[in-house]
Amino acid sequence: MFTLDEARTRLAALMPQLEELIGVRADLAELRADLDTGGHSELGGLAEAKALEARLYAGLEEIADADIEVKGFAPLLLDFPGELDGRAVRWCWLEGDDGIDWYHRSDTGFAGRRPC
C-alpha cells in the first residue's frame, strides 16, 4: 500500500526507467513494422526484435515486482495500490501525465478516475 506521497516519490524515481521503456517500445514497434513490410531494418533483424521484447518485458516485470500494477504498456499505465478515506484505491499514472494527479477506486478501474 502506498500513500499518495509515497506513490509520487516512487514514480519520480521510476521515471528514467519508464522513459527507457518507452524508447524500447518505440524501437520495437518500428523494427517490427520494418520487418513485416520489407524484411529488414536499420534497427536490426529478428534477433534484435526478440532482444527488445525481452528488455521491455523484463522492465515491466521489474516494476510489477515492486508492487506497482502495470495495467498497460502502450501507453504505459501504472496503478499504485493505496487507501483513501478507508476505501481501497489506485493512485493512477498514465503515460503523458506529469505525475500522479489521479486515482480511482479499486472496484471501478480506469473509468472511475478522479483528480486527487
Phi and psi in radians as a Rosetta constraint file:
Dihedral C 1 N 2 CA 2 C 2 CIRCULARHARMONIC -2.035 0.35
Dihedral N 2 CA 2 C 2 N 3 CIRCULARHARMONIC 2.424 0.35
Dihedral C 2 N 3 CA 3 C 3 CIRCULARHARMONIC -1.320 0.35
Dihedral N 3 CA 3 C 3 N 4 CIRCULARHARMONIC 2.912 0.35
Dihedral C 3 N 4 CA 4 C 4 CIRCULARHARMONIC -1.040 0.35
Dihedral N 4 CA 4 C 4 N 5 CIRCULARHARMONIC -0.763 0.35
Dihedral C 4 N 5 CA 5 C 5 CIRCULARHARMONIC -1.094 0.35
Dihedral N 5 CA 5 C 5 N 6 CIRCULARHARMONIC -0.716 0.35
Dihedral C 5 N 6 CA 6 C 6 CIRCULARHARMONIC -1.117 0.35
Dihedral N 6 CA 6 C 6 N 7 CIRCULARHARMONIC -0.732 0.35
Dihedral C 6 N 7 CA 7 C 7 CIRCULARHARMONIC -1.100 0.35
Dihedral N 7 CA 7 C 7 N 8 CIRCULARHARMONIC -0.744 0.35
Dihedral C 7 N 8 CA 8 C 8 CIRCULARHARMONIC -1.123 0.35
Dihedral N 8 CA 8 C 8 N 9 CIRCULARHARMONIC -0.717 0.35
Dihedral C 8 N 9 CA 9 C 9 CIRCULARHARMONIC -1.126 0.35
Dihedral N 9 CA 9 C 9 N 10 CIRCULARHARMONIC -0.767 0.35
Dihedral C 9 N 10 CA 10 C 10 CIRCULARHARMONIC -1.121 0.35
Dihedral N 10 CA 10 C 10 N 11 CIRCULARHARMONIC -0.727 0.35
Dihedral C 10 N 11 CA 11 C 11 CIRCULARHARMONIC -1.082 0.35
Dihedral N 11 CA 11 C 11 N 12 CIRCULARHARMONIC -0.775 0.35
Dihedral C 11 N 12 CA 12 C 12 CIRCULARHARMONIC -1.030 0.35
Dihedral N 12 CA 12 C 12 N 13 CIRCULARHARMONIC -0.717 0.35
Dihedral C 12 N 13 CA 13 C 13 CIRCULARHARMONIC -1.183 0.35
Dihedral N 13 CA 13 C 13 N 14 CIRCULARHARMONIC -0.517 0.35
Dihedral C 13 N 14 CA 14 C 14 CIRCULARHARMONIC -1.432 0.35
Dihedral N 14 CA 14 C 14 N 15 CIRCULARHARMONIC -0.300 0.35
Dihedral C 14 N 15 CA 15 C 15 CIRCULARHARMONIC -0.933 0.35
Dihedral N 15 CA 15 C 15 N 16 CIRCULARHARMONIC -0.754 0.35
Dihedral C 15 N 16 CA 16 C 16 CIRCULARHARMONIC -1.043 0.35
Dihedral N 16 CA 16 C 16 N 17 CIRCULARHARMONIC -0.705 0.35
Dihedral C 16 N 17 CA 17 C 17 CIRCULARHARMONIC -1.168 0.35
Dihedral N 17 CA 17 C 17 N 18 CIRCULARHARMONIC -0.702 0.35
Dihedral C 17 N 18 CA 18 C 18 CIRCULARHARMONIC -1.138 0.35
Dihedral N 18 CA 18 C 18 N 19 CIRCULARHARMONIC -0.723 0.35
Dihedral C 18 N 19 CA 19 C 19 CIRCULARHARMONIC -1.097 0.35
Dihedral N 19 CA 19 C 19 N 20 CIRCULARHARMONIC -0.672 0.35
Dihedral C 19 N 20 CA 20 C 20 CIRCULARHARMONIC -1.125 0.35
Dihedral N 20 CA 20 C 20 N 21 CIRCULARHARMONIC -0.756 0.35
Dihedral C 20 N 21 CA 21 C 21 CIRCULARHARMONIC -1.107 0.35
Dihedral N 21 CA 21 C 21 N 22 CIRCULARHARMONIC -0.639 0.35
Dihedral C 21 N 22 CA 22 C 22 CIRCULARHARMONIC -1.112 0.35
Dihedral N 22 CA 22 C 22 N 23 CIRCULARHARMONIC -0.714 0.35
Dihedral C 22 N 23 CA 23 C 23 CIRCULARHARMONIC -1.141 0.35
Dihedral N 23 CA 23 C 23 N 24 CIRCULARHARMONIC -0.737 0.35
Dihedral C 23 N 24 CA 24 C 24 CIRCULARHARMONIC -1.091 0.35
Dihedral N 24 CA 24 C 24 N 25 CIRCULARHARMONIC -0.761 0.35
Dihedral C 24 N 25 CA 25 C 25 CIRCULARHARMONIC -1.066 0.35
Dihedral N 25 CA 25 C 25 N 26 CIRCULARHARMONIC -0.738 0.35
Dihedral C 25 N 26 CA 26 C 26 CIRCULARHARMONIC -1.143 0.35
Dihedral N 26 CA 26 C 26 N 27 CIRCULARHARMONIC -0.769 0.35
Dihedral C 26 N 27 CA 27 C 27 CIRCULARHARMONIC -1.055 0.35
Dihedral N 27 CA 27 C 27 N 28 CIRCULARHARMONIC -0.748 0.35
Dihedral C 27 N 28 CA 28 C 28 CIRCULARHARMONIC -1.106 0.35
Dihedral N 28 CA 28 C 28 N 29 CIRCULARHARMONIC -0.765 0.35
Dihedral C 28 N 29 CA 29 C 29 CIRCULARHARMONIC -1.084 0.35
Dihedral N 29 CA 29 C 29 N 30 CIRCULARHARMONIC -0.764 0.35
Dihedral C 29 N 30 CA 30 C 30 CIRCULARHARMONIC -1.152 0.35
Dihedral N 30 CA 30 C 30 N 31 CIRCULARHARMONIC -0.775 0.35
Dihedral C 30 N 31 CA 31 C 31 CIRCULARHARMONIC -1.097 0.35
Dihedral N 31 CA 31 C 31 N 32 CIRCULARHARMONIC -0.793 0.35
Dihedral C 31 N 32 CA 32 C 32 CIRCULARHARMONIC -1.068 0.35
Dihedral N 32 CA 32 C 32 N 33 CIRCULARHARMONIC -0.731 0.35
Dihedral C 32 N 33 CA 33 C 33 CIRCULARHARMONIC -1.100 0.35
Dihedral N 33 CA 33 C 33 N 34 CIRCULARHARMONIC -0.758 0.35
Dihedral C 33 N 34 CA 34 C 34 CIRCULARHARMONIC -1.096 0.35
Dihedral N 34 CA 34 C 34 N 35 CIRCULARHARMONIC -0.781 0.35
Dihedral C 34 N 35 CA 35 C 35 CIRCULARHARMONIC -1.160 0.35
Dihedral N 35 CA 35 C 35 N 36 CIRCULARHARMONIC -0.619 0.35
Dihedral C 35 N 36 CA 36 C 36 CIRCULARHARMONIC -1.239 0.35
Dihedral N 36 CA 36 C 36 N 37 CIRCULARHARMONIC -0.512 0.35
Dihedral C 36 N 37 CA 37 C 37 CIRCULARHARMONIC -1.771 0.35
Dihedral N 37 CA 37 C 37 N 38 CIRCULARHARMONIC -0.652 0.35
Dihedral C 37 N 38 CA 38 C 38 CIRCULARHARMONIC -2.117 0.35
Dihedral N 38 CA 38 C 38 N 39 CIRCULARHARMONIC -0.224 0.35
Dihedral C 38 N 39 CA 39 C 39 CIRCULARHARMONIC 1.507 0.35
Dihedral N 39 CA 39 C 39 N 40 CIRCULARHARMONIC -0.163 0.35
Dihedral C 39 N 40 CA 40 C 40 CIRCULARHARMONIC -2.606 0.35
Dihedral N 40 CA 40 C 40 N 41 CIRCULARHARMONIC 2.791 0.35
Dihedral C 40 N 41 CA 41 C 41 CIRCULARHARMONIC -2.640 0.35
Dihedral N 41 CA 41 C 41 N 42 CIRCULARHARMONIC 2.665 0.35
Dihedral C 41 N 42 CA 42 C 42 CIRCULARHARMONIC -1.114 0.35
Dihedral N 42 CA 42 C 42 N 43 CIRCULARHARMONIC -0.379 0.35
Dihedral C 42 N 43 CA 43 C 43 CIRCULARHARMONIC -1.465 0.35
Dihedral N 43 CA 43 C 43 N 44 CIRCULARHARMONIC -0.117 0.35
Dihedral C 43 N 44 CA 44 C 44 CIRCULARHARMONIC 2.187 0.35
Dihedral N 44 CA 44 C 44 N 45 CIRCULARHARMONIC -2.680 0.35
Dihedral C 44 N 45 CA 45 C 45 CIRCULARHARMONIC -2.249 0.35
Dihedral N 45 CA 45 C 45 N 46 CIRCULARHARMONIC -2.680 0.35
Dihedral C 45 N 46 CA 46 C 46 CIRCULARHARMONIC -1.060 0.35
Dihedral N 46 CA 46 C 46 N 47 CIRCULARHARMONIC -0.689 0.35
Dihedral C 46 N 47 CA 47 C 47 CIRCULARHARMONIC -1.085 0.35
Dihedral N 47 CA 47 C 47 N 48 CIRCULARHARMONIC -0.722 0.35
Dihedral C 47 N 48 CA 48 C 48 CIRCULARHARMONIC -1.193 0.35
Dihedral N 48 CA 48 C 48 N 49 CIRCULARHARMONIC -0.634 0.35
Dihedral C 48 N 49 CA 49 C 49 CIRCULARHARMONIC -1.095 0.35
Dihedral N 49 CA 49 C 49 N 50 CIRCULARHARMONIC -0.776 0.35
Dihedral C 49 N 50 CA 50 C 50 CIRCULARHARMONIC -1.106 0.35
Dihedral N 50 CA 50 C 50 N 51 CIRCULARHARMONIC -0.669 0.35
Dihedral C 50 N 51 CA 51 C 51 CIRCULARHARMONIC -1.153 0.35
Dihedral N 51 CA 51 C 51 N 52 CIRCULARHARMONIC -0.718 0.35
Dihedral C 51 N 52 CA 52 C 52 CIRCULARHARMONIC -1.134 0.35
Dihedral N 52 CA 52 C 52 N 53 CIRCULARHARMONIC -0.729 0.35
Dihedral C 52 N 53 CA 53 C 53 CIRCULARHARMONIC -1.011 0.35
Dihedral N 53 CA 53 C 53 N 54 CIRCULARHARMONIC -0.792 0.35
Dihedral C 53 N 54 CA 54 C 54 CIRCULARHARMONIC -1.081 0.35
Dihedral N 54 CA 54 C 54 N 55 CIRCULARHARMONIC -0.744 0.35
Dihedral C 54 N 55 CA 55 C 55 CIRCULARHARMONIC -1.103 0.35
Dihedral N 55 CA 55 C 55 N 56 CIRCULARHARMONIC -0.761 0.35
Dihedral C 55 N 56 CA 56 C 56 CIRCULARHARMONIC -1.076 0.35
Dihedral N 56 CA 56 C 56 N 57 CIRCULARHARMONIC -0.886 0.35
Dihedral C 56 N 57 CA 57 C 57 CIRCULARHARMONIC -1.218 0.35
Dihedral N 57 CA 57 C 57 N 58 CIRCULARHARMONIC -0.574 0.35
Dihedral C 57 N 58 CA 58 C 58 CIRCULARHARMONIC -1.146 0.35
Dihedral N 58 CA 58 C 58 N 59 CIRCULARHARMONIC -0.716 0.35
Dihedral C 58 N 59 CA 59 C 59 CIRCULARHARMONIC -1.125 0.35
Dihedral N 59 CA 59 C 59 N 60 CIRCULARHARMONIC -0.736 0.35
Dihedral C 59 N 60 CA 60 C 60 CIRCULARHARMONIC -1.144 0.35
Dihedral N 60 CA 60 C 60 N 61 CIRCULARHARMONIC -0.669 0.35
Dihedral C 60 N 61 CA 61 C 61 CIRCULARHARMONIC -1.158 0.35
Dihedral N 61 CA 61 C 61 N 62 CIRCULARHARMONIC -0.672 0.35
Dihedral C 61 N 62 CA 62 C 62 CIRCULARHARMONIC -1.072 0.35
Dihedral N 62 CA 62 C 62 N 63 CIRCULARHARMONIC -0.704 0.35
Dihedral C 62 N 63 CA 63 C 63 CIRCULARHARMONIC -1.127 0.35
Dihedral N 63 CA 63 C 63 N 64 CIRCULARHARMONIC -0.810 0.35
Dihedral C 63 N 64 CA 64 C 64 CIRCULARHARMONIC -1.083 0.35
Dihedral N 64 CA 64 C 64 N 65 CIRCULARHARMONIC -0.617 0.35
Dihedral C 64 N 65 CA 65 C 65 CIRCULARHARMONIC -1.152 0.35
Dihedral N 65 CA 65 C 65 N 66 CIRCULARHARMONIC -0.296 0.35
Dihedral C 65 N 66 CA 66 C 66 CIRCULARHARMONIC -1.613 0.35
Dihedral N 66 CA 66 C 66 N 67 CIRCULARHARMONIC 0.335 0.35
Dihedral C 66 N 67 CA 67 C 67 CIRCULARHARMONIC 1.163 0.35
Dihedral N 67 CA 67 C 67 N 68 CIRCULARHARMONIC 0.443 0.35
Dihedral C 67 N 68 CA 68 C 68 CIRCULARHARMONIC -1.850 0.35
Dihedral N 68 CA 68 C 68 N 69 CIRCULARHARMONIC 2.282 0.35
Dihedral C 68 N 69 CA 69 C 69 CIRCULARHARMONIC -1.487 0.35
Dihedral N 69 CA 69 C 69 N 70 CIRCULARHARMONIC 2.129 0.35
Dihedral C 69 N 70 CA 70 C 70 CIRCULARHARMONIC -1.590 0.35
Dihedral N 70 CA 70 C 70 N 71 CIRCULARHARMONIC 1.914 0.35
Dihedral C 70 N 71 CA 71 C 71 CIRCULARHARMONIC -1.678 0.35
Dihedral N 71 CA 71 C 71 N 72 CIRCULARHARMONIC -0.314 0.35
Dihedral C 71 N 72 CA 72 C 72 CIRCULARHARMONIC -2.927 0.35
Dihedral N 72 CA 72 C 72 N 73 CIRCULARHARMONIC 2.751 0.35
Dihedral C 72 N 73 CA 73 C 73 CIRCULARHARMONIC -2.191 0.35
Dihedral N 73 CA 73 C 73 N 74 CIRCULARHARMONIC -0.036 0.35
Dihedral C 73 N 74 CA 74 C 74 CIRCULARHARMONIC -2.565 0.35
Dihedral N 74 CA 74 C 74 N 75 CIRCULARHARMONIC 1.433 0.35
Dihedral C 74 N 75 CA 75 C 75 CIRCULARHARMONIC -1.407 0.35
Dihedral N 75 CA 75 C 75 N 76 CIRCULARHARMONIC 2.862 0.35
Dihedral C 75 N 76 CA 76 C 76 CIRCULARHARMONIC -1.123 0.35
Dihedral N 76 CA 76 C 76 N 77 CIRCULARHARMONIC 2.341 0.35
Dihedral C 76 N 77 CA 77 C 77 CIRCULARHARMONIC -2.420 0.35
Dihedral N 77 CA 77 C 77 N 78 CIRCULARHARMONIC 2.082 0.35
Dihedral C 77 N 78 CA 78 C 78 CIRCULARHARMONIC -2.119 0.35
Dihedral N 78 CA 78 C 78 N 79 CIRCULARHARMONIC 2.446 0.35
Dihedral C 78 N 79 CA 79 C 79 CIRCULARHARMONIC -2.098 0.35
Dihedral N 79 CA 79 C 79 N 80 CIRCULARHARMONIC 2.352 0.35
Dihedral C 79 N 80 CA 80 C 80 CIRCULARHARMONIC -1.936 0.35
Dihedral N 80 CA 80 C 80 N 81 CIRCULARHARMONIC 1.940 0.35
Dihedral C 80 N 81 CA 81 C 81 CIRCULARHARMONIC -1.047 0.35
Dihedral N 81 CA 81 C 81 N 82 CIRCULARHARMONIC 2.389 0.35
Dihedral C 81 N 82 CA 82 C 82 CIRCULARHARMONIC -2.722 0.35
Dihedral N 82 CA 82 C 82 N 83 CIRCULARHARMONIC -2.886 0.35
Dihedral C 82 N 83 CA 83 C 83 CIRCULARHARMONIC -2.500 0.35
Dihedral N 83 CA 83 C 83 N 84 CIRCULARHARMONIC 2.422 0.35
Dihedral C 83 N 84 CA 84 C 84 CIRCULARHARMONIC -2.408 0.35
Dihedral N 84 CA 84 C 84 N 85 CIRCULARHARMONIC 2.100 0.35
Dihedral C 84 N 85 CA 85 C 85 CIRCULARHARMONIC 0.931 0.35
Dihedral N 85 CA 85 C 85 N 86 CIRCULARHARMONIC 0.703 0.35
Dihedral C 85 N 86 CA 86 C 86 CIRCULARHARMONIC 1.369 0.35
Dihedral N 86 CA 86 C 86 N 87 CIRCULARHARMONIC 0.106 0.35
Dihedral C 86 N 87 CA 87 C 87 CIRCULARHARMONIC -2.008 0.35
Dihedral N 87 CA 87 C 87 N 88 CIRCULARHARMONIC 2.452 0.35
Dihedral C 87 N 88 CA 88 C 88 CIRCULARHARMONIC -1.204 0.35
Dihedral N 88 CA 88 C 88 N 89 CIRCULARHARMONIC 2.235 0.35
Dihedral C 88 N 89 CA 89 C 89 CIRCULARHARMONIC -2.320 0.35
Dihedral N 89 CA 89 C 89 N 90 CIRCULARHARMONIC 2.984 0.35
Dihedral C 89 N 90 CA 90 C 90 CIRCULARHARMONIC -2.172 0.35
Dihedral N 90 CA 90 C 90 N 91 CIRCULARHARMONIC 2.096 0.35
Dihedral C 90 N 91 CA 91 C 91 CIRCULARHARMONIC -1.316 0.35
Dihedral N 91 CA 91 C 91 N 92 CIRCULARHARMONIC 2.131 0.35
Dihedral C 91 N 92 CA 92 C 92 CIRCULARHARMONIC -1.961 0.35
Dihedral N 92 CA 92 C 92 N 93 CIRCULARHARMONIC 2.284 0.35
Dihedral C 92 N 93 CA 93 C 93 CIRCULARHARMONIC -2.199 0.35
Dihedral N 93 CA 93 C 93 N 94 CIRCULARHARMONIC 2.239 0.35
Dihedral C 93 N 94 CA 94 C 94 CIRCULARHARMONIC -2.020 0.35
Dihedral N 94 CA 94 C 94 N 95 CIRCULARHARMONIC 2.339 0.35
Dihedral C 94 N 95 CA 95 C 95 CIRCULARHARMONIC -0.788 0.35
Dihedral N 95 CA 95 C 95 N 96 CIRCULARHARMONIC 2.259 0.35
Dihedral C 95 N 96 CA 96 C 96 CIRCULARHARMONIC 1.825 0.35
Dihedral N 96 CA 96 C 96 N 97 CIRCULARHARMONIC -0.416 0.35
Dihedral C 96 N 97 CA 97 C 97 CIRCULARHARMONIC -1.207 0.35
Dihedral N 97 CA 97 C 97 N 98 CIRCULARHARMONIC 2.537 0.35
Dihedral C 97 N 98 CA 98 C 98 CIRCULARHARMONIC -1.227 0.35
Dihedral N 98 CA 98 C 98 N 99 CIRCULARHARMONIC -0.548 0.35
Dihedral C 98 N 99 CA 99 C 99 CIRCULARHARMONIC -2.908 0.35
Dihedral N 99 CA 99 C 99 N 100 CIRCULARHARMONIC -2.809 0.35
Dihedral C 99 N 100 CA 100 C 100 CIRCULARHARMONIC -1.592 0.35
Dihedral N 100 CA 100 C 100 N 101 CIRCULARHARMONIC 1.774 0.35
Dihedral C 100 N 101 CA 101 C 101 CIRCULARHARMONIC -2.087 0.35
Dihedral N 101 CA 101 C 101 N 102 CIRCULARHARMONIC 0.114 0.35
Dihedral C 101 N 102 CA 102 C 102 CIRCULARHARMONIC -2.340 0.35
Dihedral N 102 CA 102 C 102 N 103 CIRCULARHARMONIC 2.704 0.35
Dihedral C 102 N 103 CA 103 C 103 CIRCULARHARMONIC -2.537 0.35
Dihedral N 103 CA 103 C 103 N 104 CIRCULARHARMONIC 2.865 0.35
Dihedral C 103 N 104 CA 104 C 104 CIRCULARHARMONIC -2.559 0.35
Dihedral N 104 CA 104 C 104 N 105 CIRCULARHARMONIC 2.673 0.35
Dihedral C 104 N 105 CA 105 C 105 CIRCULARHARMONIC -1.114 0.35
Dihedral N 105 CA 105 C 105 N 106 CIRCULARHARMONIC 2.606 0.35
Dihedral C 105 N 106 CA 106 C 106 CIRCULARHARMONIC -1.088 0.35
Dihedral N 106 CA 106 C 106 N 107 CIRCULARHARMONIC -0.509 0.35
Dihedral C 106 N 107 CA 107 C 107 CIRCULARHARMONIC -1.575 0.35
Dihedral N 107 CA 107 C 107 N 108 CIRCULARHARMONIC -0.010 0.35
Dihedral C 107 N 108 CA 108 C 108 CIRCULARHARMONIC -1.929 0.35
Dihedral N 108 CA 108 C 108 N 109 CIRCULARHARMONIC -0.364 0.35
Dihedral C 108 N 109 CA 109 C 109 CIRCULARHARMONIC 1.190 0.35
Dihedral N 109 CA 109 C 109 N 110 CIRCULARHARMONIC -2.927 0.35
Dihedral C 109 N 110 CA 110 C 110 CIRCULARHARMONIC -0.961 0.35
Dihedral N 110 CA 110 C 110 N 111 CIRCULARHARMONIC -0.630 0.35
Dihedral C 110 N 111 CA 111 C 111 CIRCULARHARMONIC -1.061 0.35
Dihedral N 111 CA 111 C 111 N 112 CIRCULARHARMONIC -0.387 0.35
Dihedral C 111 N 112 CA 112 C 112 CIRCULARHARMONIC -1.671 0.35
Dihedral N 112 CA 112 C 112 N 113 CIRCULARHARMONIC 0.291 0.35
Dihedral C 112 N 113 CA 113 C 113 CIRCULARHARMONIC -1.018 0.35
Dihedral N 113 CA 113 C 113 N 114 CIRCULARHARMONIC 2.394 0.35
Dihedral C 113 N 114 CA 114 C 114 CIRCULARHARMONIC -2.374 0.35
Dihedral N 114 CA 114 C 114 N 115 CIRCULARHARMONIC 2.681 0.35
Dihedral C 114 N 115 CA 115 C 115 CIRCULARHARMONIC -1.137 0.35
Dihedral N 115 CA 115 C 115 N 116 CIRCULARHARMONIC 2.534 0.35
